[in-house]
Amino acid sequence: MKIPIPSTSNRPNELTSVQNARVKQWVALGERKYRQKTRSFRVEGARLVTEALLTGQPIEAIIYCESCLRTQRARHLVQAAPSDIVWRVSEEIVARLSTRNRPGEVFCVCKHLDVPLDALPRQGRPFFVVLDEPQGPGNLGTTLRTAEGAGADAVVIIEPAVDLYHPGVVKATVGSLFGLPIARAPSVQAFLDWYDRTWDARPDTRWIAAIPEAEKDYGSLDDLDRPVFVVFGNEQRGLAPELRRRAHLEVSIRMLGRADSLNTSSAAAVIICDIVRKRGRGRFAQPQHLRRAAGLESPGKDSP
């Protein structure tokens, strides 16, 4: 049976001019300095906007153009979202907001969601993924997606790094940006200071460094039912010496072909998933599709 698509014609908030002050602010979020100033960022695509809503993010605006709504999912999202933050806009405005050849169906404006280091888990046996000055938007976004999907407890990004809210990062996470705690350490030393006053005093904490030239293969890792930090280096220079010196163990992914290493996101996917499998648990006891709250995930296929 075909499911009826809700009408969106009675939405009260409507903007048609690209000169509108609110629209100019949305467009300016394409620039890092404005994202930093306002601590806001723009999200494009029905799937990502749905994830922002389902995870309770502080959303300032949901934006759509009637002619761009191509799926039941997007129409359902617009209809189900709180009406006071929904804005219907013109095709010209959508073109200014989009970073794609074919604009997404729905956009939203969210507040920054990273947390201070001291807000990360402090008890139990968590699994932390640490990224030392990641620079590629795609690499960072894909690694965040892997960490969240596999069940890591948190991700720490050591600055300077590509902006966490760069459109390429946000897109590559496919919504996983909203799914786990992410902290940004302003420097290597700031991260080490936090680690020293929190986890270093625990004798069971294990720090694992992913190093392409390490002799120990990641597959031999064991005894992981403890607090675990796995640290990945910068794509160009590798892991900072200060971080490498602190590692209890270095591991690599042994390559058998002509390629002598994997890029950071691929290496992270291999090692993160293996660690979670060996630990026998992640952040959640149930797979994501069994935890999803009813309401905003519309019938029909996900839109891009």
C-alpha positions in Angstrom: 0.0 0.0 0.0 1.3 3.4 -0.9 1.9 5.6 2.1 0.5 9.1 1.7 3.0 12.0 1.8 2.2 14.7 4.3 1.6 18.2 2.9 4.1 20.9 3.7 2.2 23.8 2.2 1.0 25.2 5.5 4.4 26.0 7.0 4.4 29.5 8.5 8.1 30.5 8.1 9.1 31.3 4.6 12.1 33.1 3.0 12.7 33.9 -0.6 15.5 36.5 -0.8 19.2 35.7 -0.6 19.6 39.2 0.9 17.7 38.3 4.0 19.9 38.6 7.1 19.0 35.2 8.4 19.9 33.6 5.0 23.2 35.5 4.9 24.1 34.0 8.3 23.2 30.5 7.0 25.4 31.0 4.0 28.3 32.4 6.1 28.4 29.0 7.9 30.3 27.8 4.9 33.3 29.6 6.3 35.3 28.2 9.2 35.8 31.6 10.9 32.1 32.2 11.1 31.4 28.7 12.3 33.9 29.3 15.1 32.5 32.7 15.9 28.9 31.5 16.2 29.7 27.9 17.3 27.2 26.7 14.8 27.4 24.7 11.6 25.3 23.6 8.6 24.1 20.1 7.9 22.9 19.0 4.4 20.8 16.0 3.6 17.7 14.3 5.0 19.5 11.5 6.6 21.9 13.7 8.5 19.2 16.1 9.6 17.1 13.1 10.8 20.1 11.9 12.9 20.5 15.4 14.4 16.8 15.3 15.4 16.8 11.8 16.7 19.9 12.4 18.9 18.4 15.5 20.4 20.9 18.0 19.0 20.3 21.8 19.7 18.9 22.7 16.2 18.4 26.4 15.4 16.7 25.9 12.0 15.5 23.3 9.6 15.5 24.5 6.0 13.9 23.1 2.9 12.7 24.0 -0.6 9.4 22.4 -1.7 10.7 21.6 -5.2 13.7 19.8 -3.7 11.8 17.3 -1.7 12.2 14.1 -3.6 11.5 11.4 -1.1 8.9 10.4 1.5 11.6 10.5 4.1 12.3 14.2 3.5 8.7 15.2 3.5 8.0 13.3 6.6 10.9 14.9 8.3 9.7 18.4 7.5 6.2 17.6 8.6 7.3 16.0 11.9 9.9 18.5 13.0 8.9 21.3 15.4 7.2 24.0 13.3 8.8 26.9 15.0 12.3 26.0 13.6 11.2 25.0 10.1 11.8 27.4 7.2 10.6 27.0 3.7 13.0 28.8 1.2 13.4 29.4 -2.5 15.5 27.3 -4.9 18.0 30.2 -5.1 18.6 30.1 -1.4 19.1 26.3 -1.4 21.6 26.7 -4.2 23.6 29.1 -2.0 23.5 26.7 1.0 24.4 23.5 -0.9 27.9 22.1 -1.4 26.7 19.5 -3.9 25.9 19.5 -7.6 22.4 18.4 -6.7 21.3 20.1 -3.5 20.2 18.0 -0.5 16.5 17.9 0.3 16.7 19.3 3.8 19.3 21.4 5.7 19.6 22.3 9.3 21.7 24.6 11.5 23.1 23.0 14.6 25.2 24.2 17.5 28.7 22.8 18.0 28.5 19.5 19.8 32.1 18.7 20.8 32.6 18.4 24.6 35.5 19.3 26.9 38.0 16.6 27.6 36.9 16.5 31.2 33.4 15.6 30.0 34.5 12.3 28.5 33.9 9.0 30.4 35.9 8.7 33.6 34.8 5.3 34.9 34.7 1.7 33.8 36.7 0.4 30.8 36.1 2.7 27.9 37.6 2.6 24.4 39.0 5.9 23.2 40.0 6.7 19.6 42.6 9.5 19.5 43.5 11.3 16.2 46.7 13.3 16.1 46.1 16.4 14.0 44.0 14.9 11.2 44.0 17.0 8.1 41.7 15.4 5.4 38.0 16.1 5.8 37.1 12.7 4.2 39.6 10.9 6.4 38.3 12.5 9.6 34.6 12.1 8.7 35.1 8.4 7.8 37.0 7.6 10.9 34.3 9.2 13.0 31.7 7.1 11.2 33.8 4.0 11.9 34.4 4.8 15.6 30.7 5.5 16.2 29.4 2.6 14.2 31.8 0.1 15.7 31.0 1.2 19.3 34.0 3.2 20.5 33.2 5.2 23.6 34.6 8.6 22.5 36.9 10.2 20.0 39.6 12.8 20.8 40.9 15.1 18.1 44.2 16.8 18.8 44.5 20.2 17.2 45.5 21.8 14.9 43.3 19.8 12.7 40.8 20.1 9.9 37.7 21.7 11.2 35.3 19.1 12.8 32.4 21.1 11.2 33.8 21.3 7.7 31.1 20.3 5.2 33.2 17.5 3.9 33.7 16.1 7.4 30.0 16.4 8.3 29.0 14.7 5.0 31.5 11.8 5.4 30.2 11.0 8.9 26.8 10.2 7.4 25.2 11.2 10.7 27.7 9.5 13.0 28.9 12.9 14.1 25.9 13.0 16.3 26.3 9.6 17.8 29.2 9.7 20.2 31.2 12.1 22.5 33.9 14.0 20.5 36.5 16.2 22.3 39.0 18.5 20.7 42.3 18.9 22.6 44.0 22.3 21.7 47.4 20.7 21.6 49.4 17.5 22.2 50.4 18.8 25.6 46.9 19.6 26.5 45.9 16.0 25.7 48.8 14.6 27.7 48.0 16.8 30.7 44.4 15.5 30.7 45.5 11.9 30.2 48.0 12.2 33.1 45.4 13.4 35.6 42.7 11.0 34.5 43.8 7.7 33.1 47.5 7.4 33.5 47.2 6.7 37.2 45.2 3.6 36.4 47.6 0.7 36.0 45.2 -1.3 33.8 45.0 1.5 31.1 46.5 0.4 27.8 47.8 2.9 25.2 48.2 1.5 21.7 49.9 3.4 18.9 49.1 2.6 15.3 52.5 2.9 13.5 53.0 1.6 9.9 56.5 0.3 10.6 55.7 -1.4 14.0 56.7 -5.0 14.2 53.7 -6.3 16.1 50.6 -7.0 13.9 47.3 -5.6 15.1 45.8 -9.1 14.9 47.9 -10.2 17.8 46.3 -7.7 20.2 44.8 -9.3 23.3 43.9 -8.6 26.9 41.7 -5.6 25.9 39.0 -5.8 28.5 40.4 -2.7 30.2 40.5 1.1 29.4 42.0 1.3 25.9 43.4 4.3 24.0 44.3 3.6 20.3 46.2 6.6 18.8 46.5 7.3 15.0 48.9 9.7 13.5 48.7 12.6 11.1 48.4 11.5 7.4 51.6 13.2 6.4 54.0 13.1 9.4 52.7 10.2 11.3 52.3 10.2 15.1 53.9 13.0 17.1 57.0 11.8 19.0 55.5 12.9 22.4 52.6 10.6 21.8 54.6 7.7 20.5 56.9 7.7 23.5 53.8 7.2 25.8 52.6 4.1 24.0 52.5 0.8 25.9 52.4 -1.0 22.5 52.9 -0.3 18.8 51.0 -2.2 16.2 50.8 -2.1 12.4 48.7 -3.6 9.6 51.0 -6.0 7.6 50.8 -5.3 3.9 51.4 -8.1 1.4 51.0 -6.2 -1.9 52.8 -3.2 -3.4 51.0 -0.8 -1.1 53.1 -0.4 2.0 50.3 1.2 4.1 46.7 2.2 4.3 45.4 5.8 4.7 44.4 6.8 8.2 40.7 6.2 7.8 41.2 2.7 6.4 43.8 1.7 9.0 41.5 3.0 11.7 38.6 1.0 10.4 40.6 -2.2 10.5 42.1 -1.7 14.0 39.0 -0.2 15.7 36.7 -2.9 14.5 39.1 -5.6 15.6 39.5 -4.1 19.0 35.7 -3.9 19.5 35.3 -7.5 18.3 37.9 -8.8 20.8 36.5 -6.8 23.7 33.1 -8.4 22.9 31.2 -5.2 23.4 30.8 -1.6 22.3 29.0 1.4 23.7 25.6 -0.2 23.1 24.3 -3.7 23.8 22.0 -3.6 20.7 22.6 -2.8 17.1 21.5 0.6 16.0 18.5 -0.4 14.0 17.0 -2.0 17.1 17.5 1.2 19.2 16.1 3.7 16.8 13.3 5.7 18.2 10.1 5.8 16.2 8.8 9.0 14.7 11.2 10.7 12.4 12.6 7.8 10.3 10.1 8.0 7.5 9.0 5.2 5.2 10.9 4.9 2.0 14.5 4.9 1.1 17.0 7.3 2.7 17.8 10.3 0.6 21.4 11.4 -0.1 
